[in-house]
Amino acid sequence: MKKYSCETHIDHALDMFVAETEDFPIMEKILDAEKLSTKCAYCEEHATYIVSSK
């Protein structure tokens, strides 16, 4: 499972990931080239982070 998040919604994305998967999340910064096409799962801003599992 992967969740994409902007700076504003990163706390919510981490909380939701733990609630849904009951697993420890890994937060990675998205590369600049990927930022152009990737949107936040909670708003229309460009995503800054990927929250995923191992």
PyMOL commands that set and color helices and strands:
alter all, ss='L'
color gray80, all
select helices_A, chain A and resi 10-21+32-35
alter helices_A, ss='H'
color red, helices_A
select strands_A, chain A and resi 2-5+26-29+49-52
alter strands_A, ss='S'
color yellow, strands_A
deselect
rebuild
show_as cartoon
